[in-house]
Amino acid sequence: MHKSDAEAGWYEVREIESLPSPCVLVSRPGVIANIEAAIARAGGPERLRPHVKTHKSAQVVQLHLERGVRRFKCATPAEAEMLARAGVQDVLIAYQLVGPGAEILRDLIGRYPDTRFGCLVDNGTTLDQLEAVFQGYDPDQRAPFVLVDLDVGMHRTGIAPGDRADQLYRRITVSPCLKAGGIHAYDGHIREISPEKRAEEAAGARTTALEMRNRLQREGLPVPEVVLGGTPTFPCHADAYVEGCSLSPGTYSYHDWGYASAFADLPFRDAAVVLGRVVSVPEPGQFTIDVGSKGIAADKDQPRGMLLNVPDAEAGPQSEEHWVFTVSAGGTSSGKQAVAGTPAVGTPVYVWPRHICPTIEHYDEVLVVGEDRTVIERWPVTARGRALRRSE
């Protein structure tokens, strides 16, 4: 297991018997430590544009603001609205707003005049739609800023580097109603475990984005920002920081078992676990907990989480509200006798999710644990779902 506070058992809260399960426990000291580690690794808060997709929480945003982070990134209008309500003045929706998306952005701009909003494009059709919706807006005042989404190797979205990408950016710079914001270069395909090899691959993605910026700047075009990377490549881009770039990790605020086990060089600790309980022991060596696929991220591969207090348990089938585990008899028991290590019905279990981001999406709130291992707050998952808040 990755070096973390998991060994210290911060999640073993004193009032455990009164807490329903499943629920999410979040370590407030752990979140603060992760934010401060990100700022230190980046070289200052002004170099960060963190993604809020993991926590979706105004309270976590506030902890960032208190430490000098001013720019944020998100994926949905609901997350953008949460950021604006929290007082953030610079919000990048790192997504292409198609269909009614541009109208939703216009609505956000109208409702939150103190926040500067931006979005991505990787094609002329999306750009045409934005211009139609924002016709008459002043690029130097209320108009959104627009970044070209550059494909640096993930091949999910983004325009390939080269003449077409440069031409798309030129179109933004001459738009009568949009503001050129720069280049977005997400390298989520880079999952190399070796820090040295990961740094090499990240350097290639970064170079591609910076070469585009340099070409455009030689033409006299403004490229205010280059948004680089995600959590795995965050240390790579931080070590080779270039002025005018912003670093965009996201998972670090809570961290998860998947990243901790794959990328030991990340300077973050576990700060969120799912509390569950054993609801059945059908036979010796087998037990079932109440953390089903509706309580934790249902990624394709098992195990979808580690049971921190039953680390040798092997994950088995999972349905919507149940998850089966087995423990080895180890030659100590047989037949109907109890198998050593099998937790009894009612035993609390603490699951460190492999993928924390979609896990949090399942919950309306998280229970916040303080230094004394008591629940001190409840943080709403404000931006859960996708709907904007229409009431004040």
N, C-alpha and C positions, 0 to 999 in steps of 0.2 A: 504493500500500500504506500502511496505517495506520502512523504513527510507532511503532516498536517495536524490540526487540532483534533482530528478524529480519534487519535490515540488518547487524548486527554478526556474524551467523553463529554464535551460541552453540551451535547444534545440530551444527556441523561438528566432531564429537568426534575426539580424537586416535586412538582405537582403532577407528575406523570399520570397518576390514577384518575385525575379529573379531566384529562385531555381526550377528546374523541379521536378516533382514528378511522381512515387515514387523514393526516394533516401534515403541513410543512412546517418544520422548525427552522428558523434562521438565526444565526449567531450575529448579533449586532457588532460585537468586537471583531468578529471574523470579516464582516463586510467592510468595516472601516479599515482593517489591516490590508484587505485586498485593494481597496481604492488607493490607499497610500502607497502600496507596492507598485501599482500601475503608474502612478504619478512619478515616483522615484525612478522607475525603469525607463519611462518615456523621457525623463530629463526635465520635467516641468508640466504643470497642468495645461498650459497653453498649447502643448503638442498633442493633446488628446481630443478625439471626437468619439467618445465611447458609444457603443450600441446599447440600447435599452431593452432589446428583445428578451433578455433573460429574466430580469426582475419585473419589468413593466410597472414600476412602483415610484410614486412621487417622493416617498420618503428616501429611497436610495438615491434618487436624483438630488434631493436636498443635501445629502451627505457629500455628494460630488461638488455641488455649488459652494458649500462651506469651505471646500479645499481648493477652490479656484478654477475648477473645470467649468467652462462656459459654453462650449459647443457640443452638441449631441447628434446622434444618428439613430434612426428608427426605420421600421419597415411598413407600418400601417398608419392610417390617419388617426386611429384611436391612440396609438403611442405618441403621435405628433401632438395631439390635443393634450394628452397627459403632461407632456413636456412644457407646452405653453402655459397650462394652468399652474405648473410648478414654478413658473417665472423664468424659464429658459428663453434666451433672446435669439438663439441661432439653432435652427432645427433642420436637419437634412433627412428627408424621407428617401431612403436609399432603395427606391423602387420606381418602376415606370407606372405612371398614373394613366391608365387606359380606361375606356368606357366613360363612366361619370366621374372618374378619378380627378380629372382637372377641375371639375365643378366643386368637388369636395375640398380640394386645395384652395380654391377661391373662397369658399365658405370659411375655412380656417383663417385665411389671411384677413377676412373681414371681421371675424369675431375676436381675433387676438392681434390687435394692431402693434403691440409692443414686441412681437416675435417675428423674426425673419425666417421665412420658410423656403426650402429648396427641394428639388427632386432630380431624378435621373432621366436621361433619354439614351437610346442606342439606335434610333432610326428616325427618318424624316416624318413618318406618319404621326408618331407620338408628338414630335415637335410641332407639327401643323395643328394638332388638336390643342396643345397648350396655347399656341398663339391665338387660335380662334376664341378660346375662353378668356384669355387675358388681354384681348384687344383693347387698347386705350390706356392700359396701365403704364406707369412711368418706371422704366428699368432702374432708375436711381432712387426710387422711393418704395412703393408697395409691391412691385412685381416680384415673383419668385426668382430665386437664383437656380440655374440649371447646370448640372454637371453631365458630361458625357460619360456613360458607363462603358469602360474599356475592358474588353475580354483579354485578360493576361494569362489565360490557360485553363480556366475552369469550364468554359464552353457551356455555360448555363444561360446567361444573358450577356449582353455587352457586344459592342462592335469590334471587329478585328482591327488591330493596329494598322495604320497605313493611311493612304490618301482619303479613303471614305470617312474614316474617323476624324481626320483633320478637317475635311470639308464640313462634316456635321457640326464640329465645334465653331467653325467660321460662321455658319448660319446663325448660331446662338449669339455670337458677338455682334451681329448686325440686326438682330431682332429689335423691332420698335417697342416691344412690350415685355421682354424677358431679360434677365441679367445673366451674363456668363459667369459660372461659378467655379469651373475647373474640371478636374478629371477624377473619376472614381475607379479604383483598381483593386477589386476584391480578389484575393488569391486563396479561396477556400479549398482549392484542390490540393494544396501543399500540405501533406500529412506525414512528411518524413520524420521518423522518430529521432534520428541522429540530429542534434542541434547544428552540427557543421554542415551536413547535407541539406538540411532545411534552410539554413542561411544562404546556401548557394542558390537554391531554387527561388527563394524570396528575392534575392538580388536580381535574378533574371526578370521577375515580374516588375520589380521596382524600376529597373532600367528601362523597360518598355514604356512605362508610364512617364518617366522623366524625359525620355527621348521625344515623346510626343509634346510634352510641355515645352521643351527647348525649341522644337521646330516652330511652335505657335508663337512663342515669345520673340523669336528672331524676326517674325513678321510684324512685331509690334502689338500682338494681341494679348489681352489680359488673361492670365491663368491664376486666379487668386489662391487656389488650393488644389493639392493632390491628396486624395484620401486613400490610405494604403492599408491593406491587410485586414486580418481578423485576429483571433486570440492565438492560434498556434504560431503565426509568423510575427506576432507583436514584438518579441524580443529581438528578432532579426532586423526589423525595420528600425527599432529603437537604437540598436547598436550602430547602425549606419545612417543615422538621421540626417535628412537634407532639409534645409530651410524651405518653408512654403508647403511642407507636407504635414498631414495630420494622421495620427495612428488610431486605429478603430477596433480595438478589442471589445468584447461584449460579455462573454461567459464569465469572465474573471470575478465579477461582483459576488456571485455565489459559488462559482467553480463547480466542477462535477468530476465524477470518478473516471469518465471516459478520457477527458483531457489530462487529468492528474496521472493516470496510469500510462498514457501514451507520450506525454511531453513533460518529463521530470524537471526540465529546466524552467518551466513557468513558475514565477515567484508567488504563487497564490495558494491559499488554503481552502479546505472545505468550509463552507459557511451555510449550507442548506442540506437538510435531510428530510426524508419522508418518515414520519412516525406511523408504524403499523402495529398490529397485534396478531398473535397466533389465534386463529379461530377454530382450528380443527387439527387433531392428530389422528388421521385415519388408521395408521398402523405404525408399528415401531420403525423409527428411522425416517418417517415422513411427516411433514407438517404443512399446513396451509395458512397463509396470512391474508389479511384483508386489503392488500395493495394490489388491485388488479390493473388492467390496462387503462382504466379510467382514473387511476391514481398515480401513474408514473408514465413517463414517455414510452410509448409502445413502438420502439425502434425494432427493426427487422430482427436483429441478432439478440440472442440471450447470452449471458445474463444482462438484464436491463438495469441492474443495480447490485450493489454489494450490501449484504447484511452485516453492518459493522460489529454488532455484538454476537453474531453467529457466522464468523468469517469462513468457516469450512463448509457451510451449507451450499448445496448445488442446486441452482435454479432449474425448475422444471416447467410444466405447462402453466400458462397464464390465461385467464379469461377476464371478463369485464370487472369482476369484483373479487377474484380469488387468484392466488399465486402459490403454486405447490413447490416445496423444497424437499430435498432429501439430505440425510446425513449418513455417513458410513458407520456401520456397526463396529468396524475396527477390530473385529474378533472378540469384542467384549460382551456381546449379547446375541441372543438368537430367539427364534420363535416369537412368542408373545411378550417376552421381556422387554423392558425399556431399553432403547439404544442410547448409549452415552452421547450427550450433546444435543439430544432432541429437546427443544424448548416445550414447555407445557402450555396448554390452552390458557390464553390470557396474557402470555408473556409479551411485553413490548419488544418490537424490533425496530432498528434504525437503519433505513435504507438510503445509502448514498447513491443517487441516480447516475446511471451512465450518461444520460443526456438531461441536463437540468432545465433547459429552455422550454421545451414542450411539457415538461412536468409541471412547471409553475402555471402554465396556461389552464391546468385543470382546476385551480383553486381560486376562490374569491378573495382569500386573505392568507397571509402567513403569520405564524406566531413567532414573535421575536424574543430571543433568549439573551439575557444580560450576563454580566460577568459572574454573578452569583448563581447561575443556572436556574433562574426563575424566568417565567414569561413576563416580560415587562411592557410589551406593546403588541398590537395587532396592526399589521400594515396591509391595507387593501391592495389587491393586484389590480390597480386602477385601470390599466389598459388591456385587461383580459378581454378577449373577443375583438370585434372590429367596429362596433357601432360608436358613433360620436355621441357625446352627451348633449342633449338638446335643452336640458333645463339648467338653470343657474342656481 
